[in-house]
Structures are given as C-alpha cells and as structure tokens.
C-alpha cells in the first residue's frame, strides 16, 4: 500500500521538505503548502493514516503494530515521522486531534494528552473481549464514542445501532446500521444539514436524506459528506474555500458580475447548498 500527502504543511505534518543549497531560505512557500501529492516515506506494508490540522499519526498494522507521529511537537529528524513517546505496541486503531491521541488496543482504549508530560494516559477504558467488534473503527467504542475534545467519552443510545461515526471541528455525523444519518453539535455553518444554523445537543436525523440508505459518512471542519448505497455523493456545510465541490462564494460572485453586471449575489451562507453527484 502506498500513501501520498498534500495540502497545508507548515508543521511538516505531511512531509519534511528538503531544501537545496540554491533555494532561497527566506521563501517558505514550499514548506507551508504541498500542492502536488508526495509519497510518504517509510510506509511499507499495511498502515493507516490519521490527521488533524497540525499533526499526523501513522498506524503500522504489521509486526508490532505501532504508531508514529509527524507535525506539531513531534520530534522530527531526517525521517518523515518519529515514534510516539508512549508504548503503542499492539495498537489496532488510533485517532489524533490537536490536543489528544487516542489509541485502541484489543483490551482497552487509552487517550493521551499531547500537551502533558505525564507518562500515564489522561483517560482509559477497558474493553470486554466478547463485546469487541473488529469491523468498527474509532471513534466508536462499546456503548458510545470517543471525542476529540474533553469530555473524552460520550454515551450513545442503544437504539441507534451505530455503524460508523465522523467527527468534524465542532460537530459529529453518525451512520446507523440501517443507513440513516444523524448529526449534532455546532450548526453555525450549516454543517448539521438541518436547514438552520442552530446547535443540536442530541443526535438528530438529517431529514433531507430520510428514506435513502447511506453507506459511509465523513466530516470536515465545518462541512459534512456522505455516500449513498448507489454511489451518490451528498455534501453540505461551509463552502468558503470550495470544499463542497462548488466554486466558493467569492469566485461565484466574480463570475456572476462578469456575466451579469447588474445582478447581485445574495449574502446567503454557502452552508445551505446541497450537492448530489451520481457516482454510477
């Protein structure tokens, strides 16, 4: 399996940039942004990648099953990642945020505070072997899910029968075994998909998708994505940088002014736009 990285790289969370002698040391454009996908070094065999804004965790599933970090506060040398300063041998899954690293072992869940020098996890939970489901990845855990912010553990109602869960910057998107989608958290940028901009403290069905079976969900900082059983892609939320697959508000406004100088563009929030792509 080969992994490639691209995008914001100011903390070397994507890859370590090697400067040449001829390169202007005052220019940091090559370090801050990786515009072309670059293959990640030393990722041989089966592995998983987990990322936050300034950090990357690489989970190696072969042999000892260990985790290594890159990015902010990682001890980076000439390699593209460094070992975590905790024992991760036997780890089967991991998620990382700006403040915490959560590790899943066959018998327990551990959450480590990346800003603390303590050599013990800030939170842990034992897992009964008989309740373990190898098909479910973090952040789901038996009886609830792991959040990227404290409080770390949140319980879920058993009637939801959660299949997978995605965490955004301030919201959560849940996919049930029946293919229904629920969301909750902050809704200030339309990331919840409920047609408004108010927060939801409890999981609420995304009614626009009701009756259509979904097979996967994902969440960005302020936008959400899901894929239907038929291969259709649905996206909603903030679109200031075109992350919904549409031109951003600024680009649309400039384009409309060129074609229709007299026509004004509404100041409506891009988060209310809903896309549907036919993947068949």
GUFIVO-862326 format. One record per atom (N, C-alpha, C): residue in one letter; x, y, z. Coordinates in pm, whole numbers, padded with zeros to 5 digits, always signed. Layout:
<rs>
AXYZ/...
</rs>
This chain:
<rs>
X+00084-00119+00000/X+00000+00000+00000/X+00088+00125+00000/X+00055+00220-00086/X+00131+00344-00095/X+00045+00462-00050/X+00104+00551+00030/X+00034+00668+00081/X+00097+00795+00024/X+00011+00893-00009/X+00057+01021-00060/X-00006+01131+00024/X+00068+01241+00042/X+00018+01352+00119/X+00028+01483+00043/X-00064+01575+00071/X-00062+01707+00009/X-00146+01801+00093/X-00125+01933+00073/X-00203+02033+00145/X-00116+02115+00240/X-00178+02170+00343/X-00111+02256+00441/X-00003+02177+00514/X+00120+02231+00517/X+00233+02154+00568/X+00327+02240+00653/X+00274+02344+00716/X+00359+02436+00791/X+00429+02369+00909/X+00375+02258+00960/X+00435+02189+01073/X+00500+02057+01032/X+00519+02040+00899/X+00576+01916+00845/X+00489+01795+00878/X+00357+01818+00890/X+00267+01707+00919/X+00241+01621+00796/X+00266+01677+00678/X+00251+01598+00555/X+00383+01530+00523/X+00488+01606+00512/X+00621+01552+00484/X+00725+01657+00519/X+00848+01611+00537/X+00959+01700+00566/X+01016+01751+00435/X+01020+01883+00420/X+01074+01942+00298/X+01226+01948+00305/X+01291+01904+00200/X+01436+01908+00193/X+01478+02024+00104/X+01538+02126+00164/X+01580+02244+00090/X+01716+02221+00022/X+01729+02272-00095/X+01857+02267-00164/X+01938+02391-00128/X+02069+02386-00158/X+02157+02498-00126/X+02120+02622-00206/X+02062+02600-00324/X+02027+02712-00410/X+01894+02775-00373/X+01818+02709-00290/X+01684+02759-00256/X+01694+02877-00162/X+01616+02977-00186/X+01614+03097-00102/X+01559+03061+00035/X+01640+03079+00139/X+01598+03041+00273/X+01483+03126+00325/X+01462+03243+00267/X+01352+03328+00311/X+01218+03287+00253/X+01223+03198+00155/X+01099+03152+00092/X+01051+03026+00162/X+00930+03029+00213/X+00875+02913+00284/X+00755+02855+00211/X+00733+02897+00086/X+00615+02851+00014/X+00618+02700-00003/X+00739+02645-00027/X+00749+02501-00046/X+00722+02424+00082/X+00745+02486+00198/X+00722+02418+00324/X+00577+02428+00370/X+00516+02544+00349/X+00382+02567+00402/X+00276+02490+00328/X+00291+02472+00199/X+00186+02406+00121/X+00248+02307+00023/X+00192+02186+00022/X+00233+02083-00073/X+00123+02074-00178/X+00148+02129-00295/X+00046+02137-00399/X+00033+02009-00481/X+00141+01931-00487/X+00141+01808-00566/X+00156+01690-00470/X+00074+01586-00483/X+00085+01470-00393/X+00227+01415-00389/X+00278+01397-00267/X+00412+01343-00246/X+00399+01212-00168/X+00469+01110-00214/X+00461+00980-00147/X+00526+00988-00009/X+00457+00935+00091/X+00509+00933+00227/X+00612+00824+00241/X+00728+00860+00292/X+00838+00765+00304/X+00813+00668+00420/X+00875+00551+00409/X+00879+00451+00516/X+00742+00393+00551/X+00643+00412+00464/X+00513+00350+00486/X+00506+00221+00403/X+00564+00117+00457/X+00569-00011+00389/X+00474-00108+00459/X+00399-00184+00379/X+00305-00279+00436/X+00173-00214+00470/X+00095-00282+00553/X-00036-00231+00590/X-00024-00118+00691/X-00094-00010+00666/X-00089+00104+00757/X-00215+00188+00742/X-00239+00272+00843/X-00348+00368+00841/X-00292+00506+00869/X-00359+00608+00816/X-00319+00747+00840/X-00434+00819+00910/X-00402+00888+01018/X-00498+00971+01088/X-00437+01112+01097/X-00517+01215+01075/X-00462+01350+01070/X-00553+01450+01138/X-00493+01554+01194/X-00563+01672+01241/X-00503+01791+01168/X-00527+01912+01218/X-00481+02031+01147/X-00329+02038+01140/X-00260+02011+01250/X-00114+02027+01252/X-00039+01898+01284/X-00109+01785+01291/X-00044+01660+01329/X-00086+01546+01236/X-00002+01445+01230/X-00034+01322+01157/X+00010+01203+01239/X-00078+01104+01250/X-00044+00978+01316/X-00046+00867+01213/X+00062+00790+01209/X+00073+00677+01117/X+00067+00549+01199/X-00033+00466+01171/X-00052+00341+01243/X-00006+00226+01154/X+00097+00155+01199/X+00152+00043+01125/X+00092-00085+01180/X+00025-00161+01095/X-00051-00278+01138/X+00027-00408+01129/X+00147-00404+01072/X+00230-00524+01061/X+00321-00536+01182/X+00365-00656+01206/X+00459-00686+01313/X+00411-00634+01449/X+00480-00535+01507/X+00448-00494+01642/X+00324-00407+01653/X+00273-00357+01542/X+00157-00268+01543/X+00186-00145+01630/X+00246-00045+01572/X+00287+00073+01647/X+00241+00200+01578/X+00247+00312+01651/X+00205+00442+01600/X+00324+00537+01601/X+00336+00619+01495/X+00437+00723+01490/X+00371+00854+01450/X+00428+00965+01498/X+00370+01097+01478/X+00456+01184+01388/X+00391+01277+01320/X+00460+01383+01247/X+00382+01512+01268/X+00451+01625+01258/X+00382+01752+01273/X+00419+01825+01400/X+00327+01903+01450/X+00350+01990+01565/X+00390+01911+01688/X+00502+01951+01749/X+00554+01889+01871/X+00609+01749+01851/X+00614+01698+01728/X+00676+01568+01704/X+00826+01588+01692/X+00901+01492+01740/X+01046+01502+01735/X+01093+01454+01599/X+01091+01544+01502/X+01121+01508+01364/X+01270+01527+01335/X+01330+01425+01277/X+01468+01435+01232/X+01469+01436+01081/X+01555+01356+01020/X+01555+01347+00874/X+01444+01257+00823/X+01382+01180+00915/X+01272+01094+00875/X+01144+01176+00869/X+01041+01118+00808/X+00915+01190+00793/X+00823+01170+00913/X+00866+01092+01013/X+00785+01076+01133/X+00874+01024+01246/X+00826+01030+01368/X+00903+00988+01484/X+00817+00901+01574/X+00877+00814+01654/X+00800+00729+01745/X+00725+00813+01848/X+00610+00764+01888/X+00535+00828+01995/X+00606+00799+02127/X+00602+00894+02219/X+00671+00878+02346/X+00590+00794+02445/X+00502+00708+02396/X+00427+00615+02480/X+00434+00479+02412/X+00403+00375+02487/X+00409+00239+02433/X+00284+00213+02350/X+00300+00197+02219/X+00186+00175+02129/X+00187+00035+02068/X+00273-00053+02116/X+00280-00188+02059/X+00147-00261+02080/X+00099-00322+01976/X-00028-00393+01982/X-00148-00307+01949/X-00127-00178+01921/X-00238-00088+01888/X-00304-00129+01757/X-00437-00130+01755/X-00509-00169+01634/X-00579-00053+01565/X-00591+00062+01633/X-00652+00180+01571/X-00611+00303+01651/X-00620+00420+01587/X-00581+00545+01653/X-00650+00662+01587/X-00678+00766+01665/X-00723+00893+01611/X-00644+01003+01681/X-00624+01115+01612/X-00544+01222+01668/X-00616+01355+01647/X-00606+01442+01748/X-00659+01577+01738/X-00546+01673+01771/X-00577+01800+01786/X-00475+01897+01820/X-00427+01880+01965/X-00505+01815+02047/X-00470+01806+02189/X-00454+01663+02240/X-00515+01564+02173/X-00514+01429+02226/X-00485+01323+02119/X-00423+01215+02163/X-00402+01096+02082/X-00476+00981+02149/X-00570+00921+02077/X-00648+00810+02132/X-00606+00682+02063/X-00578+00579+02144/X-00528+00451+02094/X-00624+00341+02134/X-00651+00250+02042/X-00737+00135+02070/X-00653+00009+02069/X-00658-00064+02179/X-00590-00192+02192/X-00698-00301+02201/X-00661-00427+02186/X-00763-00533+02194/X-00840-00536+02325/X-00780-00488+02434/X-00845-00496+02565/X-00876-00362+02630/X-00840-00249+02563/X-00859-00120+02628/X-00851-00006+02528/X-00901+00110+02572/X-00887+00236+02499/X-00807+00332+02587/X-00706+00398+02529/X-00626+00495+02602/X-00629+00628+02530/X-00638+00737+02605/X-00633+00871+02549/X-00520+00947+02617/X-00425+00997+02536/X-00307+01065+02587/X-00315+01214+02554/X-00287+01296+02653/X-00283+01441+02636/X-00149+01478+02574/X-00150+01528+02451/X-00027+01561+02381/X+00042+01685+02435/X-00026+01759+02520/X+00033+01878+02580/X+00081+01854+02722/X+00072+01730+02767/X+00112+01695+02903/X+00239+01610+02899/X+00320+01623+03003/X+00443+01544+03015/X+00422+01421+03102/X+00298+01400+03145/X+00268+01283+03227/X+00288+01155+03146/X+00336+01049+03212/X+00363+00922+03144/X+00250+00822+03165/X+00131+00874+03194/X+00012+00790+03207/X-00098+00852+03122/X-00188+00772+03066/X-00296+00830+02983/X-00388+00918+03066/X-00442+01020+03003/X-00535+01109+03072/X-00672+01044+03091/X-00700+00940+03013/X-00828+00868+03025/X-00808+00729+02966/X-00873+00629+03023/X-00865+00493+02970/X-00993+00418+03002/X-01019+00313+02925/X-01139+00234+02943/X-01111+00091+02900/X-01148-00005+02983/X-01129-00145+02947/X-01237-00188+02848/X-01202-00282+02762/X-01296-00337+02664/X-01309-00486+02687/X-01432-00532+02701/X-01456-00675+02714/X-01437-00741+02579/X-01363-00850+02577/X-01330-00916+02451/X-01455-00957+02374/X-01557-01005+02445/X-01676-01053+02377/X-01757-00940+02312/X-01738-00816+02357/X-01813-00704+02301/X-01735-00632+02191/X-01612-00677+02167/X-01529-00610+02067/X-01580-00639+01927/X-01586-00536+01845/X-01627-00551+01705/X-01514-00500+01618/X-01442-00590+01554/X-01324-00553+01477/X-01358-00473+01352/X-01487-00473+01313/X-01527-00402+01192/X-01555-00254+01219/X-01561-00214+01344/X-01592-00076+01380/X-01463-00006+01422/X-01436+00106+01359/X-01314+00182+01387/X-01343+00298+01481/X-01237+00350+01542/X-01250+00471+01621/X-01307+00582+01535/X-01392+00670+01590/X-01410+00698+01733/X-01515+00615+01804/X-01580+00518+01739/X-01680+00437+01808/X-01612+00341+01907/X-01673+00327+02023/X-01630+00230+02124/X-01757+00168+02182/X-01746+00055+02251/X-01866-00007+02308/X-01945+00089+02396/X-02071+00112+02360/X-02159+00196+02439/X-02152+00344+02410/X-02062+00386+02321/X-02052+00529+02294/X-01944+00560+02193/X-01884+00677+02207/X-01778+00716+02114/X-01677+00806+02183/X-01559+00814+02123/X-01450+00895+02175/X-01450+01029+02102/X-01452+01137+02176/X-01450+01270+02118/X-01306+01321+02109/X-01284+01414+02018/X-01151+01473+02005/X-01126+01580+02110/X-01229+01616+02186/X-01217+01714+02293/X-01279+01657+02419/X-01234+01707+02533/X-01292+01662+02659/X-01435+01714+02673/X-01527+01639+02737/X-01504+01505+02792/X-01481+01402+02681/X-01387+01311+02706/X-01341+01219+02603/X-01450+01118+02564/X-01520+01061+02664/X-01618+00958+02635/X-01760+01014+02635/X-01839+00976+02535/X-01979+01014+02527/X-02061+00886+02501/X-02169+00871+02574/X-02255+00753+02554/X-02351+00777+02438/X-02394+00667+02376/X-02491+00672+02267/X-02609+00582+02302/X-02727+00623+02261/X-02845+00541+02283/X-02832+00411+02204/X-02868+00301+02265/X-02853+00170+02202/X-02943+00154+02080/X-03052+00231+02071/X-03144+00215+01958/X-03084+00268+01828/X-02976+00346+01837/X-02916+00400+01716/X-02841+00294+01636/X-02788+00191+01703/X-02714+00084+01637/X-02611+00145+01541/X-02519+00217+01598/X-02420+00291+01520/X-02330+00199+01439/X-02306+00239+01315/X-02216+00166+01225/X-02084+00239+01212/X-02088+00370+01196/X-01965+00450+01189/X-01996+00592+01233/X-01891+00664+01270/X-01905+00799+01321/X-01789+00883+01272/X-01819+01007+01230/X-01716+01100+01186/X-01724+01227+01270/X-01609+01277+01313/X-01603+01398+01396/X-01545+01513+01315/X-01618+01626+01311/X-01567+01746+01248/X-01505+01836+01352/X-01483+01962+01316/X-01425+02055+01411/X-01515+02078+01531/X-01647+02088+01508/X-01741+02115+01617/X-01870+02036+01603/X-01869+01929+01525/X-01992+01853+01507/X-01960+01706+01482/X-02063+01623+01489/X-02050+01479+01468/X-02154+01432+01368/X-02114+01336+01282/X-02205+01275+01185/X-02205+01125+01210/X-02323+01071+01234/X-02337+00930+01269/X-02412+00855+01159/X-02363+00736+01124/X-02430+00647+01030/X-02477+00524+01106/X-02606+00493+01096/X-02660+00376+01165/X-02652+00252+01077/X-02674+00138+01138/X-02672+00012+01065/X-02780+00008+00958/X-02888+00084+00978/X-02998+00089+00880/X-02970+00185+00766/X-02860+00260+00771/X-02825+00353+00663/X-02876+00494+00685/X-02931+00524+00804/X-02978+00659+00834/X-02862+00744+00886/X-02872+00876+00866/X-02767+00969+00907/X-02821+01063+01015/X-02745+01076+01123/X-02777+01167+01232/X-02661+01266+01249/X-02693+01384+01298/X-02587+01483+01323/X-02621+01563+01448/X-02517+01615+01512/X-02534+01702+01628/X-02406+01780+01651/X-02416+01883+01737/X-02303+01970+01764/X-02333+02112+01719/X-02230+02190+01690/X-02247+02325+01641/X-02302+02323+01498/X-02392+02418+01467/X-02450+02423+01333/X-02436+02558+01268/X-02342+02638+01315/X-02331+02778+01271/X-02295+02792+01125/X-02245+02687+01060/X-02208+02694+00919/X-02288+02594+00835/X-02400+02548+00889/X-02485+02456+00814/X-02433+02315+00809/X-02331+02282+00890/X-02269+02151+00883/X-02356+02037+00933/X-02466+02070+01003/X-02554+01965+01053/X-02655+01918+00949/X-02684+02001+00850/X-02776+01961+00744/X-02922+01966+00782/X-02958+02044+00885/X-03097+02052+00929/X-03170+02174+00875/X-03107+02249+00788/X-03172+02365+00729/X-03163+02490+00812/X-03093+02485+00924/X-03077+02602+01009/X-02934+02616+01054/X-02910+02714+01142/X-02774+02741+01188/X-02763+02732+01339/X-02851+02655+01401/X-02850+02644+01546/X-02786+02511+01588/X-02729+02506+01708/X-02664+02383+01755/X-02767+02278+01797/X-02725+02153+01798/X-02807+02041+01843/X-02727+01964+01948/X-02785+01947+02067/X-02715+01878+02174/X-02729+01726+02164/X-02834+01679+02097/X-02859+01537+02084/X-02862+01498+01936/X-02831+01370+01904/X-02837+01326+01764/X-02974+01350+01702/X-02974+01411+01584/X-03098+01441+01514/X-03087+01392+01370/X-03194+01329+01321/X-03193+01275+01186/X-03177+01386+01082/X-03094+01362+00982/X-03083+01453+00868/X-03200+01420+00776/X-03307+01498+00788/X-03433+01464+00722/X-03423+01466+00570/X-03334+01547+00515/X-03321+01553+00369/X-03274+01420+00312/X-03214+01334+00394/X-03165+01204+00348/X-03257+01090+00390/X-03367+01124+00455/X-03455+01019+00508/X-03512+00934+00394/X-03509+00804+00411/X-03560+00713+00309/X-03455+00667+00210/X-03336+00728+00214/X-03225+00686+00128/X-03117+00624+00215/X-03073+00506+00180/X-02975+00435+00260/X-02834+00483+00228/X-02759+00522+00330/X-02621+00567+00314/X-02526+00457+00358/X-02405+00458+00302/X-02308+00355+00339/X-02183+00408+00406/X-02158+00539+00400/X-02042+00595+00470/X-02063+00744+00493/X-01996+00797+00596/X-02005+00939+00630/X-01865+00992+00659/X-01849+01123+00641/X-01722+01189+00673/X-01753+01332+00714/X-01660+01393+00787/X-01681+01530+00836/X-01552+01609+00825/X-01566+01734+00778/X-01454+01827+00778/X-01469+01924+00894/X-01399+02036+00887/X-01409+02133+00995/X-01551+02184+01011/X-01610+02235+00900/X-01745+02291+00904/X-01830+02238+00788/X-01802+02119+00739/X-01885+02062+00634/X-01892+01910+00652/X-01990+01849+00586/X-02015+01707+00603/X-02037+01641+00468/X-02010+01511+00463/X-02020+01434+00339/X-02076+01296+00371/X-02158+01243+00282/X-02197+01103+00293/X-02215+01044+00154/X-02200+00912+00146/X-02211+00839+00020/X-02326+00741+00031/X-02416+00743-00067/X-02530+00653-00068/X-02493+00514-00118/X-02584+00419-00096/X-02560+00282-00143/X-02545+00275-00293/X-02605+00370-00365/X-02595+00371-00511/X-02474+00444-00564/X-02389+00493-00474/X-02270+00565-00518/X-02287+00714-00529/X-02404+00767-00488/X-02426+00912-00492/X-02352+00980-00377/X-02301+01098-00402/X-02229+01175-00302/X-02310+01297-00262/X-02332+01316-00132/X-02407+01429-00080/X-02315+01509+00011/X-02311+01640-00008/X-02226+01727+00073/X-02304+01850+00117/X-02272+01901+00235/X-02337+02021+00284/X-02248+02087+00389/X-02268+02215+00410/X-02191+02287+00509/X-02121+02409+00450/X-02011+02449+00510/X-01938+02569+00473/X-01862+02547+00342/X-01866+02647+00253/X-01806+02632+00121/X-01714+02750+00087/X-01660+02815+00187/X-01581+02935+00163/X-01458+02907+00077/X-01402+02789+00086/X-01284+02752+00007/X-01317+02653-00102/X-01445+02635-00132/X-01486+02541-00236/X-01482+02396-00192/X-01484+02369-00061/X-01473+02232-00014/X-01594+02146-00043/X-01704+02208-00087/X-01822+02130-00124/X-01818+02085-00270/X-01713+02124-00341/X-01706+02089-00483/X-01770+02192-00571/X-01813+02304-00512/X-01869+02417-00586/X-01769+02533-00580/X-01773+02625-00675/X-01692+02747-00661/X-01730+02819-00533/X-01632+02874-00465/X-01659+02945-00341/X-01743+03069-00369/X-01794+03130-00264/X-01881+03247-00278/X-01811+03359-00354/X-01681+03380-00322/X-01607+03486-00390/X-01594+03462-00538/X-01563+03336-00576/X-01548+03304-00718/X-01681+03314-00791/X-01789+03271-00727/X-01921+03278-00789/X-01963+03422-00809/X-01932+03505-00709/X-01970+03646-00719/X-01896+03713-00835/X-01762+03685-00845/X-01684+03745-00953/X-01732+03697-01089/X-01766+03568-01099/X-01813+03514-01226/X-01948+03573-01265/X-02036+03590-01167/X-02169+03643-01196/X-02163+03791-01233/X-02070+03863-01172/X-02056+04004-01205/X-02007+04024-01347/X-01925+03931-01395/X-01876+03940-01532/X-01986+03912-01633/X-02069+03811-01603/X-02174+03772-01697/X-02299+03858-01683/X-02331+03901-01560/X-02450+03982-01536/X-02412+04097-01443/X-02358+04203-01494/X-02310+04313-01410/X-02417+04371-01319/X-02543+04365-01360/X-02649+04427-01281/X-02706+04333-01176/X-02671+04207-01188/X-02731+04110-01096/X-02648+04099-00970/X-02712+04105-00857/X-02642+04094-00730/X-02651+03954-00675/X-02549+03913-00600/X-02548+03781-00539/X-02594+03791-00395/X-02682+03704-00356/X-02732+03706-00219/X-02620+03679-00121/X-02633+03735-00003/X-02535+03711+00101/X-02566+03585+00180/X-02647+03496+00123/X-02680+03372+00190/X-02558+03288+00217/X-02564+03207+00321/X-02450+03128+00361/X-02438+03006+00271/X-02314+02976+00231/X-02289+02862+00143/X-02325+02730+00209/X-02335+02731+00340/X-02362+02608+00410/X-02499+02551+00377/X-02586+02630+00316/X-02720+02581+00285/X-02728+02515+00148/X-02616+02508+00078/X-02614+02444-00053/X-02595+02294-00036/X-02671+02217-00111/X-02667+02071-00102/X-02635+02016-00240/X-02532+01935-00250/X-02493+01878-00378/X-02529+01733-00385/X-02551+01685-00507/X-02574+01543-00529/X-02501+01504-00655/X-02405+01415-00642/X-02329+01365-00756/X-02367+01221-00781/X-02391+01186-00906/X-02421+01050-00941/X-02291+00976-00965/X-02260+00882-00878/X-02134+00810-00887/X-02142+00687-00973/X-02255+00658-01036/X-02268+00538-01116/X-02212+00560-01255/
</rs>
